[in-house]
């Protein structure tokens, strides 16, 4: 049987060009042209489908779910060896992590994108797609969860984040580093994904807010979110997960209302830990009932809470789900 790699095109910079008239970057389908015109792609068994053509800031949680279900549908085809998704880089890590959480399949799922359009000098899109196809076709990529391939590095969707707004090496897994790399046409894995989670849902509860804590912050933003009827709340606290004492009463109110409140760190590395027992400290917050996000950053914690709320309503069970993010 012929084995193929399915490519789902969703949009983003990889599917755009820079206008010669005014320098603005505009949507213009490029992925199919890349695959047709470069000789490296002609020897590959690939199948391309335009799922959408939108920049990633336009990708909603519902679109993420629809994409996940489409990926699942393609992986169910016996001839499909793996799936590559081209995606805008701005929220790529969030979409990839949502897919990682809700799709359970041993076949490789690989997300990629580009930091430069196909018409710019040093364009990175074609190489990123090629490296992603090689990864999706590799036996070593099986049972690794959803992967992100950028700049010849392979990352776990749970751990990767966009660390630079413009450079081609814009992605990194700061806590762990890459899982592997692509050298010429050889896919090399150095290690396996630390842990894989699966939350079997077909939709998510997108009514989850994310608030970044800043010096002197009071509880007004938290209170506003509670009064607007959020289903859940993620806070990015200072350091290991501390907040100002002036925001504490609003957090207590959220807990009284039985709204799950998840605490992440606004630091790029280290995560949250239950240490400080002073007013607003992470130890006190955990004692009050706040859920610690472990090593997940704020945007990943929000994705996980959206998925978890669709699966279970019990806050203690949600807490247990987040305890798995410590590794």
C-alpha positions as CSV (number, residue, x, y, z in Angstrom):
1,X,0.0,0.0,0.0
2,X,1.2,3.5,-0.8
3,X,1.8,5.6,2.3
4,X,1.2,9.3,2.1
5,X,1.8,12.4,4.3
6,X,-1.3,14.6,4.5
7,X,-0.6,18.3,4.6
8,X,-3.3,20.6,6.0
9,X,-2.8,24.2,5.1
10,X,-4.4,26.7,7.5
11,X,-2.8,30.0,6.6
12,X,-0.3,32.3,8.3
13,X,2.9,33.9,7.1
14,X,3.9,30.7,5.3
15,X,0.9,31.3,3.0
16,X,1.5,35.0,2.4
17,X,3.6,37.4,0.3
18,X,5.1,40.8,0.8
19,X,3.5,43.4,-1.5
20,X,6.1,45.1,-3.7
21,X,3.9,48.3,-3.7
22,X,3.9,49.1,0.0
23,X,5.8,46.3,1.7
24,X,2.7,45.0,3.5
25,X,2.3,41.3,4.0
26,X,-0.9,39.9,2.5
27,X,-2.6,36.6,2.1
28,X,-1.6,34.7,-1.1
29,X,-1.7,30.9,-1.3
30,X,2.0,29.8,-1.4
31,X,2.2,26.3,0.1
32,X,0.9,24.4,-2.9
33,X,3.2,26.4,-5.2
34,X,6.2,25.5,-3.0
35,X,5.3,21.8,-3.1
36,X,4.9,21.9,-6.9
37,X,8.0,23.9,-7.8
38,X,10.7,22.6,-5.6
39,X,12.4,19.3,-6.7
40,X,12.9,18.0,-3.2
41,X,9.1,17.6,-2.8
42,X,8.6,15.7,-6.1
43,X,9.9,12.5,-4.7
44,X,7.6,12.6,-1.7
45,X,4.1,11.0,-1.5
46,X,2.1,13.9,-0.2
47,X,-1.5,15.1,-0.3
48,X,-2.4,18.7,0.2
49,X,-5.7,20.2,1.4
50,X,-6.5,23.8,2.2
51,X,-8.3,23.6,5.6
52,X,-8.4,27.4,5.9
53,X,-6.5,30.5,4.9
54,X,-6.4,32.8,7.9
55,X,-3.7,34.5,10.0
56,X,-3.2,32.8,13.3
57,X,-4.6,35.7,15.4
58,X,-7.9,34.8,13.7
59,X,-7.8,31.2,14.9
60,X,-10.5,30.7,17.6
61,X,-10.7,27.8,20.0
62,X,-13.6,26.4,17.9
63,X,-11.4,26.5,14.8
64,X,-8.7,24.7,16.8
65,X,-11.2,21.9,17.7
66,X,-12.4,21.7,14.1
67,X,-8.8,21.3,12.9
68,X,-8.1,18.6,15.6
69,X,-11.1,16.6,14.4
70,X,-10.0,17.0,10.8
71,X,-6.6,15.7,11.8
72,X,-8.2,12.7,13.6
73,X,-10.2,12.0,10.5
74,X,-7.1,12.0,8.2
75,X,-5.1,9.8,10.6
76,X,-7.9,7.2,10.5
77,X,-7.1,6.6,6.8
78,X,-4.9,3.6,6.6
79,X,-2.7,5.0,3.8
80,X,-2.0,8.2,5.8
81,X,1.4,7.8,7.6
82,X,1.3,11.2,9.3
83,X,-0.2,14.7,9.2
84,X,1.7,18.0,8.7
85,X,-0.2,21.3,9.6
86,X,1.1,24.6,8.3
87,X,-0.1,27.3,10.7
88,X,0.6,30.9,11.5
89,X,3.2,31.2,14.3
90,X,1.5,33.6,16.6
91,X,-0.8,31.1,18.2
92,X,0.7,27.9,16.8
93,X,1.8,26.6,20.2
94,X,-1.8,26.9,21.5
95,X,-3.4,25.1,18.6
96,X,-0.7,22.4,18.7
97,X,-1.1,21.9,22.4
98,X,-4.9,21.6,22.1
99,X,-4.5,19.0,19.4
100,X,-2.0,17.2,21.6
101,X,-4.5,17.0,24.5
102,X,-7.5,15.8,22.6
103,X,-6.2,13.6,19.8
104,X,-4.8,10.2,20.8
105,X,-3.1,8.5,17.9
106,X,0.4,6.9,17.5
107,X,0.9,8.4,14.0
108,X,2.9,11.6,13.9
109,X,1.2,15.0,13.9
110,X,3.6,17.9,13.0
111,X,2.9,21.6,13.1
112,X,5.1,24.1,11.3
113,X,5.0,27.6,9.9
114,X,7.4,30.3,8.8
115,X,8.7,33.6,10.0
116,X,9.3,35.1,6.6
117,X,7.0,35.1,3.5
118,X,7.9,33.0,0.5
119,X,9.0,36.1,-1.4
120,X,11.5,37.4,1.1
121,X,15.2,36.8,1.0
122,X,16.0,33.9,3.3
123,X,12.5,32.5,3.3
124,X,12.2,29.7,5.7
125,X,8.8,28.2,4.8
126,X,9.9,25.6,2.2
127,X,12.6,24.2,4.5
128,X,10.2,24.0,7.4
129,X,7.6,22.1,5.4
130,X,10.3,19.7,4.1
131,X,11.7,19.1,7.5
132,X,8.2,18.5,8.8
133,X,7.3,16.0,6.1
134,X,10.5,14.1,6.9
135,X,9.6,14.1,10.5
136,X,6.0,12.9,9.9
137,X,7.4,10.1,7.8
138,X,9.9,9.0,10.5
139,X,9.1,5.9,12.6
140,X,10.9,7.7,15.5
141,X,8.1,10.4,15.5
142,X,5.4,7.8,16.3
143,X,4.0,7.9,19.8
144,X,5.6,11.2,20.5
145,X,2.4,13.3,20.7
146,X,1.9,16.4,18.7
147,X,5.2,17.9,17.5
148,X,6.3,21.3,16.3
149,X,9.1,21.6,13.7
150,X,10.8,24.9,13.1
151,X,14.3,25.8,11.9
152,X,15.3,22.1,11.8
153,X,14.4,21.5,15.4
154,X,11.7,19.2,16.7
155,X,9.8,20.2,19.8
156,X,7.0,18.7,22.0
157,X,3.8,20.8,21.6
158,X,3.3,20.9,25.4
159,X,6.7,22.5,26.0
160,X,7.4,24.7,23.0
161,X,6.8,28.5,22.9
162,X,7.4,31.4,20.6
163,X,10.3,33.3,22.1
164,X,11.1,35.8,19.4
165,X,8.7,37.9,17.4
166,X,10.7,38.0,14.1
167,X,13.7,35.7,14.0
168,X,13.6,32.4,12.1
169,X,14.7,30.6,15.3
170,X,11.6,32.0,17.0
171,X,10.6,28.8,18.8
172,X,12.2,27.0,21.8
173,X,11.4,24.7,24.6
174,X,13.1,26.7,27.3
175,X,12.8,24.2,30.1
176,X,13.8,21.1,28.1
177,X,15.2,22.0,24.7
178,X,14.3,20.2,21.5
179,X,13.3,16.5,21.2
180,X,15.5,16.2,18.1
181,X,16.6,17.8,14.9
182,X,16.7,17.3,11.2
183,X,20.1,17.2,9.6
184,X,20.0,17.3,5.8
185,X,17.3,14.6,5.3
186,X,18.0,12.6,8.5
187,X,15.6,12.9,11.4
188,X,17.3,12.5,14.7
189,X,15.5,12.2,18.0
190,X,17.6,12.6,21.2
191,X,14.8,11.8,23.6
192,X,11.1,11.0,23.9
193,X,8.3,13.4,24.9
194,X,8.4,13.4,28.7
195,X,4.7,12.6,29.2
196,X,1.6,12.3,27.1
197,X,-1.9,13.3,28.3
198,X,-5.2,12.6,26.6
199,X,-8.5,14.3,27.5
200,X,-11.2,12.8,25.3
201,X,-13.4,15.8,24.3
202,X,-15.0,16.9,21.0
203,X,-15.4,20.5,22.0
204,X,-14.0,23.0,24.6
205,X,-15.3,25.6,26.9
206,X,-13.6,28.8,25.6
207,X,-15.0,31.0,28.4
208,X,-11.7,31.1,30.2
209,X,-9.8,34.4,30.8
210,X,-6.1,35.0,31.3
211,X,-4.8,37.8,33.4
212,X,-1.1,38.7,33.8
213,X,-0.2,40.0,37.3
214,X,1.7,43.3,37.5
215,X,3.2,45.3,40.4
216,X,0.5,47.0,42.5
217,X,-2.4,45.2,40.8
218,X,-5.7,45.2,42.6
219,X,-8.5,42.7,42.2
220,X,-10.7,44.7,39.8
221,X,-9.8,42.8,36.6
222,X,-10.3,39.5,38.4
223,X,-13.6,40.7,39.8
224,X,-14.7,41.9,36.4
225,X,-14.0,38.5,34.9
226,X,-16.0,36.8,37.7
227,X,-18.9,39.2,37.2
228,X,-18.9,38.5,33.4
229,X,-19.5,34.8,34.2
230,X,-16.2,33.2,33.2
231,X,-16.1,29.4,33.5
232,X,-12.5,29.5,34.5
233,X,-9.6,31.9,35.1
234,X,-5.8,31.7,34.6
235,X,-3.5,34.0,36.4
236,X,0.1,34.6,35.5
237,X,1.7,35.3,38.9
238,X,5.1,36.6,39.8
239,X,8.0,34.2,40.2
240,X,6.9,30.8,41.4
241,X,3.3,31.9,41.5
242,X,2.7,34.9,43.8
243,X,0.3,37.7,43.5
244,X,-0.3,41.1,45.2
245,X,-2.2,41.1,48.5
246,X,-4.6,43.6,47.0
247,X,-5.9,41.0,44.5
248,X,-6.3,38.3,47.1
249,X,-9.9,39.0,48.1
250,X,-11.1,38.7,44.5
251,X,-9.4,35.3,44.2
252,X,-11.2,34.2,47.4
253,X,-14.5,35.3,45.9
254,X,-13.8,33.2,42.7
255,X,-13.1,30.2,44.9
256,X,-16.3,30.8,46.8
257,X,-18.2,30.8,43.5
258,X,-16.5,27.5,42.7
259,X,-14.8,28.9,39.6
260,X,-11.5,27.0,38.9
261,X,-8.6,29.4,39.1
262,X,-5.3,28.2,37.7
263,X,-2.0,29.8,38.6
264,X,0.9,29.9,36.1
265,X,4.1,31.9,36.3
266,X,4.8,35.0,34.2
267,X,8.5,33.8,34.1
268,X,9.5,31.9,30.9
269,X,11.2,29.2,32.9
270,X,10.8,27.4,36.3
271,X,7.0,27.2,36.5
272,X,5.0,27.5,39.7
273,X,5.7,25.9,43.1
274,X,4.0,26.0,46.4
275,X,6.6,27.9,48.5
276,X,5.6,31.2,49.9
277,X,3.0,31.4,52.7
278,X,2.8,35.2,53.0
279,X,-0.3,37.0,51.9
280,X,-0.7,36.3,48.2
281,X,2.1,33.8,48.1
282,X,1.8,30.6,46.1
283,X,1.6,28.3,49.2
284,X,-1.3,30.4,50.6
285,X,-3.0,30.4,47.2
286,X,-2.8,26.6,46.9
287,X,-4.1,26.2,50.4
288,X,-7.1,28.4,49.5
289,X,-7.9,26.2,46.5
290,X,-6.0,27.8,43.6
291,X,-4.8,25.2,41.1
292,X,-1.1,25.2,40.2
293,X,-0.2,25.0,36.5
294,X,3.2,23.3,37.0
295,X,5.5,24.1,34.1
296,X,2.7,25.3,31.7
297,X,2.9,28.9,30.6
298,X,-0.3,31.1,30.9
299,X,-1.5,30.5,27.3
300,X,-1.0,26.7,27.6
301,X,-2.7,26.6,31.0
302,X,-5.7,28.4,29.5
303,X,-5.9,25.8,26.7
304,X,-5.8,23.0,29.2
305,X,-8.4,24.5,31.4
306,X,-10.7,25.0,28.4
307,X,-10.3,21.4,27.5
308,X,-10.7,20.2,31.1
309,X,-13.9,22.2,31.7
310,X,-15.5,20.3,28.8
311,X,-14.5,17.0,30.3
312,X,-15.1,17.4,34.0
313,X,-16.7,20.0,36.4
314,X,-15.2,18.9,39.7
315,X,-12.4,21.2,40.7
316,X,-10.5,18.5,42.5
317,X,-10.4,16.4,39.4
318,X,-9.3,19.4,37.4
319,X,-6.5,19.9,40.0
320,X,-5.5,16.3,39.4
321,X,-5.3,16.9,35.6
322,X,-3.0,19.9,36.2
323,X,-0.8,18.0,38.6
324,X,0.4,16.0,35.5
325,X,1.8,19.2,34.1
326,X,4.6,19.3,36.7
327,X,6.8,17.0,34.7
